[in-house]
């Protein structure tokens, strides 16, 4: 079908590297660079990169007040957790030496995009030139999880299958109820801000690797994008890394919640790989229903309802998340990630990041207190 849709655009544009091993996991976190007294964002990425000695695991992002840390590929979330805590510790100590501190949440409750500078990198300058206001106002922070897959067509099957899980992942991770000093009424304010970008949200459903290649080829050859990394969908195959990348989540304040989400995603990828290996077909649901569920997750987090698509009925989001957690326990056990998966149980029992921010805010209606709590909870806890 794709050859008819895109005549003249042959497969082979994107070179896949899906060679295994399967289910390796990598985690990327976007963090805030802050003044420790006022908790305001500080345009200091170059200072921190210098202090970190050029570490390949600490990188700039679009804004100079944002840094990214990324683990190497890990066998399980226990190993990823050791690296992640080490990286948080590294950047926290580097920040302290330069009179700064680090925080993590989906948005900064008080920051204004007008006060942020764009990082001096060609990709980011070009991005702002192309997208203008849409890029300049994107002072948000996300969590990305990569999971290794050993076959290109299988990776497409996994990416297609993950689309239905995006709303629950967003509800669990929602951690951005404040924006520019206001309570927005949303659990994830990050979601609608990022939605202004092109090529975001629930991705298309691809027929297979060849279809994915043809679509990317069409976009590259017509000058729409330079390469597939300019697709910012909630889920995307990442052929350079040989992974499927899930990008739907708000950044997490607590490392145990980051690791819980990573363990859940790794288990879901394992289930979908087994589904593909067994020759089974995915159920297909209307894109507008997937998108509606995502909106409901952003609006209400775990405190609302979303549509149970197979049953065609609305159910409490927390109930659907709990069912998913229970179904993934055996997979997580097989992967050596069962302990970290309990981070999801903690979210379900005590609230996601948005709910916890609201509790702090309700005490005195003081967003500086919210930021103080975010900074304190971002500090890596000792290894278990």
N, C-alpha and C positions, 0 to 999 in steps of 0.2 A: 504493500500500500504506500509506503513512504517514497518509493521510487517514482510513483505516479504523482505524489504531492510535490516532490522536489525534483523535477526532471533536470538532468545535467549536473546534479550535485551528488557525486558518488561517495560511497563509504571510503574510509581510509584517511580522513582529515585528522582524526584524533587517534593517537597511538596508545592503546590500552596497556597497562602494566599490572593487570590482575593476575599475578602469578603466585599469590599466597605468601606466607601461610594465612589461613583464614582466621578471622576473629581477633587479630591483633587490634589494639585500641590506642588511639591518640587523642589527647584533650587539648583544646585551645581556649584560653580565657582572656577576655578583654577587661582590663582593670583601670581604675581611676588613679591619677596622680594628684595628690592633695596637699594643701597646706595643713599642717597638724594642729594649728590653732583655730583657724576659721572653717576648715574642711572645704574650702573652695577648691575648684579645679585649678591646677597650675600647668602652664604650657612649658613642660620641662622634660620632654621625652629625650632630647639629645643629651641632657645632663645625666639622666638615668642610664642611657645606653653606654655612655662613657664610663660611668661608675661600675657597670656590670661587665666591663672589660670586653665588649664585643661578643658576648654570649650569643650563639645561634638560636638559643631557646627564648630569648627576650627580643621582641621586635616592636617597631613603631606601628601605629595604626593611622587612620585618616587624620585625627586631631592630635596636636602636640601634647594634649593632656591625657592621652590614652596610651597604654602599653599592652602588648599581647605577650602572654607566656604560653609555651607549647611543649608538651611532653614529647619524647621520642616514641616510636611504636613500642607498645608493651604487650606482654602475653595476657595480662589480666588487669583488673582494676586495682588489685593490691599493689602491683608494681607501678601502675600509673599513679596511684595515690602517693607512693613514696616520692616519685618525681615531682608531682604537683605540689606537695607540701614543701619540698626542697626549693622549688622555683618561687613559690610565694614567699618563703623565708628569704631567699636571695634578693628578691626585688624590694621586700620590706626593709631589709637591712641596708641595701644600697640607697633607698629613699631616705632612711633615717640619717645616714652619713651626709646627705646633702640637704638636711633640714626639711624633708618632705615625709609624707606617709602614703599608704596605699589603701584603697577601698574597693569593694566589689558589690555591684547591684546592677539591675537592668537600666536604670537611669540615675543620674544625680538629682536628688530632690529639688535643688535650688539653682543649679547651673543654667546659664544662658548661652546659647550657641554663639551669640554675637561676640562673646568674650574669648572664644577659642580660636587658635591659629591652626592652619592646615600644615601637616607635616611636610617637610621639604623633600619630597620624593616624587619623581616624575609620574608614577602611576596615580598618586593622589592629586597632584596638580591637574593632570589630564582629566581626572574624574570630576573635579570641581568645575573645570572649564566646560565639560560636557553636560553636567547635571545642574550646575548653578545652585540655587537655593536648596534644592532637594538634597544635595550633598552637604552644603554648609550647615544645615540644621540637624545633621545626623549625629548628635552627641548622645549616643546610646551604647550599651555594652552587652555583648552576647557571649554565649557558650556554644562551642562547636565540638562535636565528637566524631572522630573518624573510626570506622571499623573495617578491617581488611576482609576482602572477598577474593576468591581464587579463580574467578572466571568472569569475563566481560558480560555475557548475557545474564549470568546469575546476578551480577551487580545491578543490572537494570531491573530484574525481577524484585530484588531487595528494595531498590529505590521506589519502585511503583508500590510495593506493599507497605512501605513505611508511611506513605501519604496519609493513610487512615489513622495512624497513631499520632500525627503531629498535634492535634488539639489536646490530647491528654498530656503529652510532653510539655506543651505550653502551659497548661493549667498547673501542672506540678511545679514548673520552674518559674511561674509568674513572680516577678520581683521588682516591679516598677510602678507603684501606685501614685507617685508624685512626679510633677514636671513643672519646672520654672516657678516653684514655690506654691503650687496648687495641688490639692487632692483631686485627681482626675476622675475618680469613680471607676477606674479600670484597674484590674489586677496587673495587667501588662500594658503599660503605656508605650513601651518600646515597640510593640507590634505595629500599631497604626503609624508611628513615626517612620519606621523602616518601610512600611507599605508604600510610601511615596516614591521609593526607588522603582525603576523598571526591573523586570525579570526577577521578581521576588514572589514570596507566598507559596501556596501549594503548587508543585511543579506539574508540567504535563505528564501524562501517562505514555511512556514510550513502548513501541512494539517490540523492541529488542535493541541490542547494541548497534546494529546497522542503522536502525531508525534514528537513534541518538546521534550517531556520527553524521548522518545526512542533515539532520536539523542544525547541528553545530556548523557544519560546512556551509550551509545556506547562509547562516548569520555572519560567519567570518568572511565569506566571499562577497557579500553585499555590504560589508563595512559596518554592520550593526554592532559587532563585538570584535575584540582582538583575538580572544580565545575563550574557552569554556569557563574560565575562572571569573568571567564577567556575568555569569549566571549566578544570582544570589538567592536561589530558591531555598525553601526550608529543608529540602533534601536534594542532594545532587551526587551523581557518580564523580569520583575524582581520579581519573585514569592515571595521572602522573604518580599518584601515591598508591594506586591499587586499592582504593577504599570507597566506601559509601560514606558521605559526610552528612550529618544531621545538624542543621543550623537554626532550628526553630526556637531555641531556648533563651530566656533571659540569663545573664550572668548570675551566678550564685554567690551569696555572701559567705556561706559556710562550705568548707571543702567536702564535708561528708555528704552534702546535698549534690554537689558537682559529681562526686563519685557514685552516688546512688543513681543519678540520671544516666551516667556513663554505663553503669552495670546493666540498667534496664535496657538501654539501647543496644548494647552488645548482645544481650539475650534475645531481643527481638530480631536482630540480624541473623543470629543462629537459627531461630525458628523459621525465618523466611528462606534461608539457604536450604534447610532441610525440606521445606515445602517445594522449592525448585527442584532439588535432587529427586524428589518423589514423583516429579512430573505433574504436579498439581497446578491448577489455574487459580489466579487471584479473582476474588469477587470485585466487581466494578460498581462504583457508586458515583452519582452525579458530582461534578466538580463543585457545583454551588452548595451541595450539602457538606462536603469536606470544608469548604470555606466558611460556611455558616457555623459549623462546629468550632472552627478556629476562632472566629469572632466571639462566640459565647465563652470560650476558654479565656480569651484576653479580657473580656469584660468582667467575668465573675470568678476567674480562677477555679478553685476547687469548691466554691460555695454555691455554684449554680447547677444547671442541668445542660447536658448536650444530648445529641441524638445517638442512640444505639442503632447504628445503621443496619446491621443484619436483622434486628428485631423491629425496626421502623417505629421506634418509640423513644420518648425523652426519658432519661434517667439521671439521677444525681451524678455529677462528674466524679465525685469522690468514690462512688460505688464502682463506676467503670474503671477508674484507676486502680482500685483495690483488686478487682477481678484480674486486671492485667498483671499486677504485681504477683498475685498467687500463681498465675499461669507461667510466669517467667522464673519462678524459684528453682525449678529443676534444671533449666538451662543455665542459670547463673551458677548453680552448684557444679555442673559439668565444666564450666569455664573457669572455675576458681575465683568467682566474683560474688559469692553468696553474701559474705560479710558486708561488702560495700553496698549491695542491693538494699540492705536494711536502712540506708539513708532515705529511701522512698517511704518506708514504713514510718520513719520519723516525720517526714513531711505530712503524711496522711494523719498522723496522730496529733501533731502540734502546729500545723499550718505551713504553707509555703512562705517564701520570703516576703511577698506582698502583705500577707496577713500579719507577719511578725513586725514589719514596719508600721502597720496601722496600730498595733498594740502600743508600741513605743510612742507614736504620735498622739494617741488618745490621752496619754497621761497628762501632758501639758500643752499640746498643740504646738510643739516646738520642733521644727525640722532640723535644727542644729543637733538636738538630742537624737533624732533618727540617724543623722550622719555619724555621730559619735558611736552609736551602737553598731552601725555598719562597719566602721573602721575596726572596732574592737573584735567583732566576729569574723572579719576577714583574715585576721592573723592566723596562721596555720596552727592547728592543734597538734600536740605531740603525737608521734606515731603510736598506733595501737600495739 
